[in-house]
Amino acid sequence: MYNILTLNAISPKGLAKLPPEEFKVSSDFENPDGIIVRSADMHDYNIPESLLCIARAGAGTNNIPVEKCAEKGVVVFNTPGANANAVKELVLAALLISSRKITEAAEWTKTLKGQPDMDKLVEGGKKKFAGPEITGKKLGVIGLGAIGVLVANAALALGMEVIGFDPFLSVHSAWHISGQVELAKSVEEVVTQSDYVTIHVPQN
């Protein structure tokens, strides 16, 4: 039986993949065999001698002291791609919200409550929040991993042009990225040609 410590709330769907006859999961173990972490900062965490591995429920490992773990023989692994679609959707939402001034418009509508002639106020004021359409604009994607590829392909489907850069483009990503995505040779090339830029790289 292995004791698994959770440092963040982990989805029951994910924990259900650990057979209960082999793993005991809790947020209170003092000497765990394994740790599952999302965003908790482990750099000041006292790594117990019992620890065998740390699983990061996410793509990056910047919140884990990887070098210290390596010295102690603790295996660190992440889950790239596990939340890629969720992040892609949030990126597209942020793109539309910022470009079309949706947040500003929503805040403005709150000021109209109880106002007489609301229809005239809406008609007169709504043009301030039109914002540019994203169709036909160019999106720059820096980092073409699991998330970046999904973002690039989705942006094409929305009628955008896409230019991307990744000096470490994997074979898996190359198989999945659309042939319509222009591949740049540098970050500078992406930034100078794009109307919008989205960054999907490890924090290091």
Buried (B, 14 or more C-beta within 10 A) or exposed (E): EBBBBBBEEBEEEBBEEBEEEEBBBEEEBEEBBBBBBBEEEBEEBEBBEEBEBBBBBBBBBEBBBBEBBEEEEBEBEBBBBBBBEEBBEEBBEEBBBBBBBBEBBEEBBEEEEEEEEEEEBEEEBEEEBEBEEBEEBBBBBBBBBBBBBBBBBBBBEBEBBBBBBBEEBBEEBEEBBBEEBBBBEEBEBBBEBBBBBBEBBEEE
